[in-house]
Amino acid sequence: MTTLITALLFLLGAFFILVSAIGLVRFPDLYTRMHATTKATSFGILLIILGTALYFNSNVVWIKSVLVIIFIYLTTPLASHSIAQTKKNHRKD
Amino acid sequence: MESTISTIALYLIFAMLLLAFVLAFIRMLKGPDISDRIAAMDLIASVTMAFILSYSVLVEKAIYFDIVIVISLISFISTVAVSTYLKQKK
């Protein structure tokens, strides 16, 4: 039962990351590309980390996975904000 | 090497992640601006994290989780460093 849930979580996470990559190639502008590559990738990584923690199911892996999830959800908006500011400054020159 | 998860699902996951990697690499090669290249580099780091997690489930070793921690730290720091350098370069 646990392995079935793990496989489902991994498939959903890989699907979201693939959708994000397709959006990165297909969208016409930097801001729409970042809209695709920020949120969908964070959600896919969240699902894959949860699947890994559920598969190994030990205390150390659970603590590490929660820390990595919190870190990713704190730092991804900061990184995308920094990229957008770079684009804005270049356009102004 | 015999994994408990069915190996077909893991190979499908590897194929999807490899396709995502190739698409992000295409965008990194022909991005019109340097900002697109930075965004593609960020996505490549995330795809690498997913790859390593899938591989750790395939070989059933939980020690590979430390690589994911290091990659998440380095990805954020490199993205902010390159963006700050480009902002102050003028």
N, CA and C atoms of all chains as a GROMACS GRO file, in nm:
protein
  549
    1MET      N    1   0.083  -0.121   0.000
    1MET     CA    2   0.000   0.000   0.000
    1MET      C    3   0.086   0.126   0.000
    2THR      N    4   0.190   0.123   0.084
    2THR     CA    5   0.280   0.238   0.090
    2THR      C    6   0.355   0.257  -0.041
    3THR      N    7   0.395   0.146  -0.102
    3THR     CA    8   0.469   0.158  -0.228
    3THR      C    9   0.379   0.210  -0.340
    4LEU      N   10   0.250   0.175  -0.333
    4LEU     CA   11   0.157   0.227  -0.435
    4LEU      C   12   0.143   0.378  -0.421
    5ILE      N   13   0.128   0.424  -0.296
    5ILE     CA   14   0.116   0.570  -0.274
    5ILE      C   15   0.245   0.640  -0.316
    6THR      N   16   0.359   0.576  -0.287
    6THR     CA   17   0.487   0.636  -0.326
    6THR      C   18   0.499   0.647  -0.478
    7ALA      N   19   0.461   0.541  -0.548
    7ALA     CA   20   0.468   0.546  -0.694
    7ALA      C   21   0.376   0.653  -0.751
    8LEU      N   22   0.257   0.666  -0.689
    8LEU     CA   23   0.163   0.768  -0.736
    8LEU      C   24   0.217   0.909  -0.713
    9LEU      N   25   0.277   0.930  -0.594
    9LEU     CA   26   0.336   1.062  -0.566
    9LEU      C   27   0.451   1.094  -0.661
   10PHE      N   28   0.534   0.993  -0.688
   10PHE     CA   29   0.647   1.016  -0.779
   10PHE      C   30   0.598   1.046  -0.920
   11LEU      N   31   0.495   0.974  -0.965
   11LEU     CA   32   0.444   1.000  -1.100
   11LEU      C   33   0.385   1.140  -1.110
   12LEU      N   34   0.309   1.182  -1.006
   12LEU     CA   35   0.250   1.316  -1.009
   12LEU      C   36   0.359   1.424  -1.006
   13GLY      N   37   0.462   1.404  -0.925
   13GLY     CA   38   0.570   1.502  -0.919
   13GLY      C   39   0.645   1.514  -1.049
   14ALA      N   40   0.677   1.400  -1.111
   14ALA     CA   41   0.746   1.403  -1.240
   14ALA      C   42   0.659   1.468  -1.347
   15PHE      N   43   0.528   1.444  -1.340
   15PHE     CA   44   0.437   1.506  -1.435
   15PHE      C   45   0.436   1.657  -1.420
   16PHE      N   46   0.434   1.706  -1.295
   16PHE     CA   47   0.433   1.852  -1.276
   16PHE      C   48   0.564   1.914  -1.323
   17ILE      N   49   0.676   1.845  -1.299
   17ILE     CA   50   0.804   1.901  -1.345
   17ILE      C   51   0.810   1.902  -1.497
   18LEU      N   52   0.754   1.799  -1.561
   18LEU     CA   53   0.752   1.796  -1.707
   18LEU      C   54   0.666   1.908  -1.763
   19VAL      N   55   0.550   1.932  -1.700
   19VAL     CA   56   0.462   2.042  -1.743
   19VAL      C   57   0.533   2.176  -1.730
   20SER      N   58   0.610   2.190  -1.621
   20SER     CA   59   0.686   2.314  -1.601
   20SER      C   60   0.791   2.333  -1.709
   21ALA      N   61   0.858   2.225  -1.750
   21ALA     CA   62   0.960   2.237  -1.855
   21ALA      C   63   0.895   2.270  -1.989
   22ILE      N   64   0.779   2.209  -2.016
   22ILE     CA   65   0.708   2.242  -2.141
   22ILE      C   66   0.667   2.389  -2.142
   23GLY      N   67   0.621   2.439  -2.026
   23GLY     CA   68   0.585   2.580  -2.017
   23GLY      C   69   0.706   2.669  -2.035
   24LEU      N   70   0.822   2.626  -1.984
   24LEU     CA   71   0.944   2.705  -2.002
   24LEU      C   72   0.981   2.717  -2.148
   25VAL      N   73   0.954   2.613  -2.228
   25VAL     CA   74   0.989   2.621  -2.370
   25VAL      C   75   0.882   2.695  -2.448
   26ARG      N   76   0.754   2.674  -2.416
   26ARG     CA   77   0.647   2.720  -2.504
   26ARG      C   78   0.600   2.862  -2.480
   27PHE      N   79   0.618   2.915  -2.358
   27PHE     CA   80   0.560   3.046  -2.329
   27PHE      C   81   0.642   3.157  -2.394
   28PRO      N   82   0.580   3.271  -2.426
   28PRO     CA   83   0.647   3.370  -2.510
   28PRO      C   84   0.729   3.474  -2.433
   29ASP      N   85   0.711   3.488  -2.303
   29ASP     CA   86   0.770   3.601  -2.232
   29ASP      C   87   0.844   3.550  -2.109
   30LEU      N   88   0.933   3.630  -2.052
   30LEU     CA   89   1.008   3.584  -1.935
   30LEU      C   90   0.916   3.568  -1.814
   31TYR      N   91   0.820   3.660  -1.797
   31TYR     CA   92   0.737   3.655  -1.678
   31TYR      C   93   0.644   3.534  -1.680
   32THR      N   94   0.589   3.502  -1.797
   32THR     CA   95   0.505   3.383  -1.806
   32THR      C   96   0.590   3.256  -1.790
   33ARG      N   97   0.713   3.260  -1.842
   33ARG     CA   98   0.802   3.145  -1.823
   33ARG      C   99   0.832   3.123  -1.676
   34MET      N  100   0.854   3.234  -1.603
   34MET     CA  101   0.881   3.217  -1.460
   34MET      C  102   0.757   3.176  -1.384
   35HIS      N  103   0.639   3.217  -1.434
   35HIS     CA  104   0.514   3.168  -1.375
   35HIS      C  105   0.505   3.016  -1.388
   36ALA      N  106   0.551   2.963  -1.501
   36ALA     CA  107   0.547   2.817  -1.517
   36ALA      C  108   0.653   2.751  -1.432
   37THR      N  109   0.774   2.806  -1.433
   37THR     CA  110   0.887   2.731  -1.376
   37THR      C  111   0.902   2.749  -1.225
   38THR      N  112   0.829   2.839  -1.164
   38THR     CA  113   0.843   2.855  -1.019
   38THR      C  114   0.746   2.767  -0.942
   39LYS      N  115   0.617   2.782  -0.973
   39LYS     CA  116   0.516   2.718  -0.888
   39LYS      C  117   0.504   2.569  -0.915
   40ALA      N  118   0.500   2.532  -1.044
   40ALA     CA  119   0.483   2.391  -1.076
   40ALA      C  120   0.603   2.309  -1.032
   41THR      N  121   0.724   2.367  -1.043
   41THR     CA  122   0.842   2.293  -1.000
   41THR      C  123   0.846   2.275  -0.849
   42SER      N  124   0.806   2.380  -0.775
   42SER     CA  125   0.802   2.367  -0.630
   42SER      C  126   0.705   2.258  -0.587
   43PHE      N  127   0.588   2.254  -0.652
   43PHE     CA  128   0.489   2.152  -0.616
   43PHE      C  129   0.537   2.012  -0.652
   44GLY      N  130   0.602   1.998  -0.768
   44GLY     CA  131   0.653   1.867  -0.807
   44GLY      C  132   0.760   1.816  -0.714
   45ILE      N  133   0.852   1.906  -0.675
   45ILE     CA  134   0.957   1.867  -0.580
   45ILE      C  135   0.897   1.830  -0.445
   46LEU      N  136   0.793   1.904  -0.404
   46LEU     CA  137   0.724   1.872  -0.278
   46LEU      C  138   0.667   1.731  -0.281
   47LEU      N  139   0.600   1.696  -0.393
   47LEU     CA  140   0.540   1.562  -0.403
   47LEU      C  141   0.647   1.455  -0.404
   48ILE      N  142   0.759   1.478  -0.475
   48ILE     CA  143   0.862   1.375  -0.484
   48ILE      C  144   0.933   1.357  -0.350
   49ILE      N  145   0.956   1.467  -0.277
   49ILE     CA  146   1.020   1.454  -0.145
   49ILE      C  147   0.927   1.382  -0.048
   50LEU      N  148   0.796   1.411  -0.055
   50LEU     CA  149   0.702   1.339   0.031
   50LEU      C  150   0.700   1.190  -0.002
   51GLY      N  151   0.708   1.157  -0.131
   51GLY     CA  152   0.711   1.017  -0.170
   51GLY      C  153   0.835   0.946  -0.118
   52THR      N  154   0.949   1.015  -0.125
   52THR     CA  155   1.072   0.954  -0.073
   52THR      C  156   1.066   0.932   0.077
   53ALA      N  157   1.015   1.034   0.150
   53ALA     CA  158   1.006   1.021   0.296
   53ALA      C  159   0.908   0.912   0.336
   54LEU      N  160   0.802   0.897   0.256
   54LEU     CA  161   0.704   0.791   0.286
   54LEU      C  162   0.761   0.653   0.254
   55TYR      N  163   0.853   0.648   0.155
   55TYR     CA  164   0.909   0.518   0.118
   55TYR      C  165   1.009   0.469   0.222
   56PHE      N  166   1.102   0.558   0.265
   56PHE     CA  167   1.203   0.513   0.363
   56PHE      C  168   1.145   0.508   0.504
   57ASN      N  169   1.064   0.610   0.541
   57ASN     CA  170   0.984   0.608   0.664
   57ASN      C  171   1.070   0.593   0.790
   58SER      N  172   1.176   0.673   0.798
   58SER     CA  173   1.253   0.677   0.922
   58SER      C  174   1.257   0.821   0.972
   59ASN      N  175   1.297   0.840   1.096
   59ASN     CA  176   1.290   0.972   1.156
   59ASN      C  177   1.383   1.072   1.089
   60VAL      N  178   1.504   1.026   1.056
   60VAL     CA  179   1.604   1.116   0.997
   60VAL      C  180   1.556   1.167   0.862
   61VAL      N  181   1.502   1.076   0.782
   61VAL     CA  182   1.457   1.116   0.649
   61VAL      C  183   1.337   1.211   0.658
   62TRP      N  184   1.248   1.186   0.755
   62TRP     CA  185   1.133   1.276   0.769
   62TRP      C  186   1.178   1.417   0.809
   63ILE      N  187   1.273   1.426   0.905
   63ILE     CA  188   1.320   1.558   0.948
   63ILE      C  189   1.388   1.632   0.832
   64LYS      N  190   1.476   1.559   0.759
   64LYS     CA  191   1.545   1.621   0.646
   64LYS      C  192   1.447   1.665   0.539
   65SER      N  193   1.345   1.584   0.512
   65SER     CA  194   1.252   1.620   0.406
   65SER      C  195   1.169   1.742   0.443
   66VAL      N  196   1.127   1.751   0.570
   66VAL     CA  197   1.050   1.870   0.611
   66VAL      C  198   1.138   1.995   0.603
   67LEU      N  199   1.265   1.981   0.642
   67LEU     CA  200   1.356   2.096   0.633
   67LEU      C  201   1.376   2.140   0.488
   68VAL      N  202   1.395   2.043   0.398
   68VAL     CA  203   1.416   2.079   0.257
   68VAL      C  204   1.291   2.142   0.197
   69ILE      N  205   1.173   2.091   0.233
   69ILE     CA  206   1.048   2.148   0.180
   69ILE      C  207   1.031   2.292   0.227
   70ILE      N  208   1.057   2.316   0.357
   70ILE     CA  209   1.045   2.453   0.409
   70ILE      C  210   1.146   2.545   0.341
   71PHE      N  211   1.268   2.496   0.322
   71PHE     CA  212   1.371   2.578   0.259
   71PHE      C  213   1.334   2.611   0.114
   72ILE      N  214   1.284   2.511   0.040
   72ILE     CA  215   1.247   2.536  -0.099
   72ILE      C  216   1.134   2.637  -0.108
   73TYR      N  217   1.031   2.620  -0.020
   73TYR     CA  218   0.919   2.713  -0.028
   73TYR      C  219   0.954   2.850   0.025
   74LEU      N  220   1.063   2.865   0.103
   74LEU     CA  221   1.107   3.000   0.141
   74LEU      C  222   1.190   3.065   0.032
   75THR      N  223   1.272   2.988  -0.039
   75THR     CA  224   1.372   3.050  -0.124
   75THR      C  225   1.332   3.062  -0.270
   76THR      N  226   1.236   2.983  -0.318
   76THR     CA  227   1.198   2.993  -0.459
   76THR      C  228   1.138   3.130  -0.495
   77PRO      N  229   1.048   3.190  -0.413
   77PRO     CA  230   1.000   3.324  -0.447
   77PRO      C  231   1.110   3.429  -0.446
   78LEU      N  232   1.206   3.414  -0.354
   78LEU     CA  233   1.317   3.512  -0.351
   78LEU      C  234   1.400   3.503  -0.478
   79ALA      N  235   1.429   3.383  -0.523
   79ALA     CA  236   1.510   3.366  -0.644
   79ALA      C  237   1.437   3.421  -0.766
   80SER      N  238   1.306   3.391  -0.778
   80SER     CA  239   1.233   3.439  -0.896
   80SER      C  240   1.216   3.592  -0.891
   81HIS      N  241   1.202   3.648  -0.771
   81HIS     CA  242   1.197   3.794  -0.759
   81HIS      C  243   1.328   3.857  -0.804
   82SER      N  244   1.438   3.793  -0.770
   82SER     CA  245   1.569   3.844  -0.810
   82SER      C  246   1.586   3.839  -0.962
   83ILE      N  247   1.540   3.729  -1.023
   83ILE     CA  248   1.550   3.717  -1.169
   83ILE      C  249   1.465   3.825  -1.237
   84ALA      N  250   1.344   3.849  -1.184
   84ALA     CA  251   1.257   3.949  -1.244
   84ALA      C  252   1.316   4.088  -1.232
   85GLN      N  253   1.381   4.118  -1.119
   85GLN     CA  254   1.445   4.248  -1.104
   85GLN      C  255   1.560   4.266  -1.203
   86THR      N  256   1.635   4.160  -1.229
   86THR     CA  257   1.740   4.166  -1.329
   86THR      C  258   1.684   4.202  -1.466
   87LYS      N  259   1.574   4.136  -1.501
   87LYS     CA  260   1.511   4.166  -1.630
   87LYS      C  261   1.465   4.311  -1.638
   88LYS      N  262   1.407   4.362  -1.530
   88LYS     CA  263   1.356   4.498  -1.531
   88LYS      C  264   1.470   4.600  -1.546
   89ASN      N  265   1.582   4.577  -1.476
   89ASN     CA  266   1.693   4.670  -1.486
   89ASN      C  267   1.756   4.667  -1.624
   90HIS      N  268   1.761   4.550  -1.686
   90HIS     CA  269   1.818   4.544  -1.820
   90HIS      C  270   1.730   4.615  -1.921
   91ARG      N  271   1.598   4.604  -1.901
   91ARG     CA  272   1.507   4.668  -1.996
   91ARG      C  273   1.514   4.819  -1.987
   92LYS      N  274   1.546   4.869  -1.867
   92LYS     CA  275   1.546   5.014  -1.849
   92LYS      C  276   1.669   5.080  -1.914
   93ASP      N  277   1.776   5.003  -1.931
   93ASP     CA  278   1.899   5.062  -1.985
   93ASP      C  279   1.883   5.104  -2.130
   94MET      N  280   1.936  -0.495  -0.623
   94MET     CA  281   1.887  -0.404  -0.727
   94MET      C  282   1.736  -0.421  -0.746
   95GLU      N  283   1.679  -0.525  -0.687
   95GLU     CA  284   1.535  -0.548  -0.705
   95GLU      C  285   1.457  -0.449  -0.618
   96SER      N  286   1.384  -0.359  -0.680
   96SER     CA  287   1.315  -0.256  -0.605
   96SER      C  288   1.172  -0.300  -0.575
   97THR      N  289   1.118  -0.244  -0.467
   97THR     CA  290   0.983  -0.284  -0.428
   97THR      C  291   0.879  -0.215  -0.514
   98ILE      N  292   0.905  -0.088  -0.544
   98ILE     CA  293   0.818  -0.021  -0.641
   98ILE      C  294   0.839  -0.088  -0.776
   99SER      N  295   0.732  -0.099  -0.852
   99SER     CA  296   0.746  -0.163  -0.982
   99SER      C  297   0.841  -0.082  -1.070
  100THR      N  298   0.930  -0.154  -1.134
  100THR     CA  299   1.039  -0.088  -1.204
  100THR      C  300   0.989  -0.009  -1.325
  101ILE      N  301   0.873  -0.049  -1.378
  101ILE     CA  302   0.818   0.022  -1.493
  101ILE      C  303   0.782   0.166  -1.456
  102ALA      N  304   0.725   0.185  -1.335
  102ALA     CA  305   0.689   0.320  -1.291
  102ALA      C  306   0.814   0.404  -1.275
  103LEU      N  307   0.919   0.345  -1.221
  103LEU     CA  308   1.043   0.423  -1.202
  103LEU      C  309   1.106   0.459  -1.336
  104TYR      N  310   1.101   0.368  -1.433
  104TYR     CA  311   1.157   0.401  -1.564
  104TYR      C  312   1.074   0.508  -1.633
  105LEU      N  313   0.942   0.505  -1.613
  105LEU     CA  314   0.856   0.612  -1.669
  105LEU      C  315   0.891   0.746  -1.607
  106ILE      N  316   0.915   0.745  -1.475
  106ILE     CA  317   0.953   0.870  -1.406
  106ILE      C  318   1.086   0.921  -1.458
  107PHE      N  319   1.182   0.830  -1.478
  107PHE     CA  320   1.312   0.871  -1.532
  107PHE      C  321   1.298   0.930  -1.672
  108ALA      N  322   1.209   0.871  -1.753
  108ALA     CA  323   1.190   0.923  -1.889
  108ALA      C  324   1.130   1.063  -1.886
  109MET      N  325   1.030   1.085  -1.799
  109MET     CA  326   0.968   1.217  -1.791
  109MET      C  327   1.069   1.322  -1.743
  110LEU      N  328   1.150   1.284  -1.643
  110LEU     CA  329   1.248   1.381  -1.592
  110LEU      C  330   1.356   1.410  -1.696
  111LEU      N  331   1.392   1.308  -1.775
  111LEU     CA  332   1.493   1.331  -1.878
  111LEU      C  333   1.440   1.422  -1.988
  112LEU      N  334   1.310   1.407  -2.022
  112LEU     CA  335   1.249   1.496  -2.121
  112LEU      C  336   1.244   1.639  -2.068
  113ALA      N  337   1.211   1.654  -1.940
  113ALA     CA  338   1.210   1.788  -1.880
  113ALA      C  339   1.350   1.849  -1.882
  114PHE      N  340   1.452   1.767  -1.854
  114PHE     CA  341   1.590   1.815  -1.857
  114PHE      C  342   1.628   1.863  -1.996
  115VAL      N  343   1.590   1.787  -2.099
  115VAL     CA  344   1.625   1.824  -2.236
  115VAL      C  345   1.556   1.954  -2.276
  116LEU      N  346   1.428   1.970  -2.237
  116LEU     CA  347   1.355   2.093  -2.271
  116LEU      C  348   1.417   2.214  -2.202
  117ALA      N  349   1.452   2.199  -2.074
  117ALA     CA  350   1.515   2.311  -2.003
  117ALA      C  351   1.650   2.344  -2.064
  118PHE      N  352   1.722   2.242  -2.110
  118PHE     CA  353   1.854   2.266  -2.171
  118PHE      C  354   1.840   2.339  -2.304
  119ILE      N  355   1.732   2.305  -2.380
  119ILE     CA  356   1.707   2.377  -2.505
  119ILE      C  357   1.682   2.525  -2.476
  120ARG      N  358   1.600   2.551  -2.372
  120ARG     CA  359   1.573   2.691  -2.339
  120ARG      C  360   1.699   2.761  -2.290
  121MET      N  361   1.786   2.687  -2.221
  121MET     CA  362   1.910   2.751  -2.176
  121MET      C  363   2.004   2.780  -2.293
  122LEU      N  364   1.998   2.697  -2.399
  122LEU     CA  365   2.086   2.722  -2.513
  122LEU      C  366   2.039   2.841  -2.595
  123LYS      N  367   1.908   2.854  -2.619
  123LYS     CA  368   1.860   2.958  -2.711
  123LYS      C  369   1.773   3.061  -2.641
  124GLY      N  370   1.799   3.086  -2.512
  124GLY     CA  371   1.724   3.191  -2.445
  124GLY      C  372   1.757   3.326  -2.504
  125PRO      N  373   1.658   3.412  -2.532
  125PRO     CA  374   1.690   3.540  -2.594
  125PRO      C  375   1.765   3.633  -2.499
  126ASP      N  376   1.742   3.620  -2.371
  126ASP     CA  377   1.804   3.710  -2.274
  126ASP      C  378   1.877   3.626  -2.170
  127ILE      N  379   1.959   3.693  -2.089
  127ILE     CA  380   2.033   3.618  -1.987
  127ILE      C  381   1.940   3.576  -1.873
  128SER      N  382   1.827   3.646  -1.854
  128SER     CA  383   1.734   3.610  -1.747
  128SER      C  384   1.668   3.475  -1.773
  129ASP      N  385   1.639   3.450  -1.902
  129ASP     CA  386   1.582   3.319  -1.938
  129ASP      C  387   1.680   3.207  -1.907
  130ARG      N  388   1.808   3.236  -1.928
  130ARG     CA  389   1.908   3.132  -1.900
  130ARG      C  390   1.918   3.105  -1.750
  131ILE      N  391   1.903   3.212  -1.669
  131ILE     CA  392   1.908   3.189  -1.524
  131ILE      C  393   1.787   3.107  -1.479
  132ALA      N  394   1.668   3.137  -1.534
  132ALA     CA  395   1.548   3.062  -1.497
  132ALA      C  396   1.561   2.915  -1.538
  133ALA      N  397   1.617   2.891  -1.658
  133ALA     CA  398   1.637   2.753  -1.704
  133ALA      C  399   1.737   2.679  -1.616
  134MET      N  400   1.839   2.751  -1.568
  134MET     CA  401   1.938   2.689  -1.480
  134MET      C  402   1.874   2.649  -1.348
  135ASP      N  403   1.784   2.732  -1.298
  135ASP     CA  404   1.712   2.700  -1.175
  135ASP      C  405   1.627   2.574  -1.193
  136LEU      N  406   1.559   2.565  -1.309
  136LEU     CA  407   1.478   2.446  -1.335
  136LEU      C  408   1.565   2.322  -1.349
  137ILE      N  409   1.684   2.337  -1.408
  137ILE     CA  410   1.774   2.221  -1.422
  137ILE      C  411   1.818   2.171  -1.285
  138ALA      N  412   1.841   2.262  -1.191
  138ALA     CA  413   1.876   2.219  -1.055
  138ALA      C  414   1.762   2.140  -0.991
  139SER      N  415   1.639   2.186  -1.012
  139SER     CA  416   1.525   2.114  -0.954
  139SER      C  417   1.509   1.976  -1.016
  140VAL      N  418   1.529   1.966  -1.148
  140VAL     CA  419   1.518   1.837  -1.216
  140VAL      C  420   1.626   1.741  -1.165
  141THR      N  421   1.745   1.795  -1.139
  141THR     CA  422   1.852   1.711  -1.085
  141THR      C  423   1.816   1.660  -0.946
  142MET      N  424   1.752   1.745  -0.865
  142MET     CA  425   1.708   1.699  -0.733
  142MET      C  426   1.608   1.585  -0.745
  143ALA      N  427   1.512   1.598  -0.835
  143ALA     CA  428   1.413   1.492  -0.854
  143ALA      C  429   1.478   1.364  -0.903
  144PHE      N  430   1.578   1.377  -0.992
  144PHE     CA  431   1.652   1.262  -1.042
  144PHE      C  432   1.718   1.185  -0.928
  145ILE      N  433   1.787   1.261  -0.840
  145ILE     CA  434   1.861   1.196  -0.733
  145ILE      C  435   1.765   1.128  -0.635
  146LEU      N  436   1.648   1.190  -0.611
  146LEU     CA  437   1.551   1.126  -0.522
  146LEU      C  438   1.498   0.997  -0.583
  147SER      N  439   1.470   0.998  -0.713
  147SER     CA  440   1.423   0.875  -0.779
  147SER      C  441   1.530   0.767  -0.776
  148TYR      N  442   1.656   0.809  -0.794
  148TYR     CA  443   1.764   0.710  -0.791
  148TYR      C  444   1.782   0.651  -0.652
  149SER      N  445   1.762   0.735  -0.548
  149SER     CA  446   1.774   0.682  -0.412
  149SER      C  447   1.664   0.582  -0.382
  150VAL      N  448   1.545   0.600  -0.441
  150VAL     CA  449   1.441   0.498  -0.423
  150VAL      C  450   1.474   0.373  -0.503
  151LEU      N  451   1.538   0.391  -0.621
  151LEU     CA  452   1.570   0.274  -0.705
  151LEU      C  453   1.674   0.185  -0.639
  152VAL      N  454   1.777   0.244  -0.580
  152VAL     CA  455   1.881   0.162  -0.518
  152VAL      C  456   1.860   0.142  -0.369
  153GLU      N  457   1.753   0.204  -0.314
  153GLU     CA  458   1.715   0.188  -0.173
  153GLU      C  459   1.826   0.228  -0.077
  154LYS      N  460   1.883   0.345  -0.099
  154LYS     CA  461   1.979   0.399  -0.005
  154LYS      C  462   1.933   0.539   0.035
  155ALA      N  463   1.907   0.560   0.164
  155ALA     CA  464   1.854   0.689   0.209
  155ALA      C  465   1.963   0.794   0.224
  156ILE      N  466   2.088   0.757   0.208
  156ILE     CA  467   2.198   0.851   0.228
  156ILE      C  468   2.204   0.953   0.116
  157TYR      N  469   2.141   0.923   0.000
  157TYR     CA  470   2.142   1.016  -0.112
  157TYR      C  471   2.062   1.142  -0.085
  158PHE      N  472   1.987   1.145   0.026
  158PHE     CA  473   1.906   1.264   0.054
  158PHE      C  474   1.994   1.384   0.085
  159ASP      N  475   2.116   1.362   0.133
  159ASP     CA  476   2.205   1.473   0.166
  159ASP      C  477   2.245   1.550   0.041
  160ILE      N  478   2.256   1.481  -0.073
  160ILE     CA  479   2.290   1.549  -0.198
  160ILE      C  480   2.180   1.648  -0.234
  161VAL      N  481   2.055   1.611  -0.206
  161VAL     CA  482   1.943   1.701  -0.238
  161VAL      C  483   1.949   1.826  -0.153
  162ILE      N  484   1.985   1.811  -0.025
  162ILE     CA  485   1.999   1.928   0.062
  162ILE      C  486   2.106   2.023   0.007
  163VAL      N  487   2.220   1.967  -0.030
  163VAL     CA  488   2.330   2.051  -0.080
  163VAL      C  489   2.291   2.118  -0.211
  164ILE      N  490   2.222   2.045  -0.300
  164ILE     CA  491   2.185   2.106  -0.428
  164ILE      C  492   2.084   2.217  -0.407
  165SER      N  493   1.989   2.201  -0.313
  165SER     CA  494   1.892   2.308  -0.290
  165SER      C  495   1.960   2.433  -0.234
  166LEU      N  496   2.059   2.417  -0.147
  166LEU     CA  497   2.132   2.534  -0.097
  166LEU      C  498   2.210   2.603  -0.208
  167ILE      N  499   2.286   2.525  -0.285
  167ILE     CA  500   2.373   2.583  -0.387
  167ILE      C  501   2.292   2.648  -0.499
  168SER      N  502   2.176   2.590  -0.533
  168SER     CA  503   2.093   2.645  -0.639
  168SER      C  504   2.044   2.785  -0.603
  169PHE      N  505   1.992   2.798  -0.480
  169PHE     CA  506   1.941   2.930  -0.439
  169PHE      C  507   2.054   3.033  -0.435
  170ILE      N  508   2.168   2.995  -0.376
  170ILE     CA  509   2.278   3.091  -0.362
  170ILE      C  510   2.333   3.131  -0.499
  171SER      N  511   2.346   3.036  -0.592
  171SER     CA  512   2.400   3.071  -0.724
  171SER      C  513   2.304   3.159  -0.802
  172THR      N  514   2.173   3.131  -0.792
  172THR     CA  515   2.076   3.214  -0.863
  172THR      C  516   2.080   3.358  -0.813
  173VAL      N  517   2.080   3.374  -0.680
  173VAL     CA  518   2.082   3.510  -0.625
  173VAL      C  519   2.215   3.579  -0.656
  174ALA      N  520   2.325   3.504  -0.656
  174ALA     CA  521   2.455   3.565  -0.684
  174ALA      C  522   2.464   3.614  -0.827
  175VAL      N  523   2.422   3.532  -0.923
  175VAL     CA  524   2.429   3.575  -1.063
  175VAL      C  525   2.334   3.690  -1.088
  176SER      N  526   2.215   3.689  -1.028
  176SER     CA  527   2.120   3.799  -1.048
  176SER      C  528   2.173   3.928  -0.988
  177THR      N  529   2.233   3.921  -0.871
  177THR     CA  530   2.287   4.042  -0.809
  177THR      C  531   2.404   4.098  -0.889
  178TYR      N  532   2.487   4.007  -0.942
  178TYR     CA  533   2.598   4.053  -1.026
  178TYR      C  534   2.547   4.123  -1.151
  179LEU      N  535   2.443   4.070  -1.213
  179LEU     CA  536   2.391   4.133  -1.334
  179LEU      C  537   2.319   4.263  -1.303
  180LYS      N  538   2.258   4.271  -1.182
  180LYS     CA  539   2.191   4.396  -1.146
  180LYS      C  540   2.292   4.508  -1.124
  181GLN      N  541   2.405   4.476  -1.062
  181GLN     CA  542   2.502   4.580  -1.030
  181GLN      C  543   2.601   4.606  -1.142
  182LYS      N  544   2.593   4.530  -1.251
  182LYS     CA  545   2.693   4.543  -1.355
  182LYS      C  546   2.670   4.668  -1.439
  183LYS      N  547   2.545   4.692  -1.476
  183LYS     CA  548   2.508   4.805  -1.562
  183LYS      C  549   2.586   4.804  -1.692
   0.00000   0.00000   0.00000
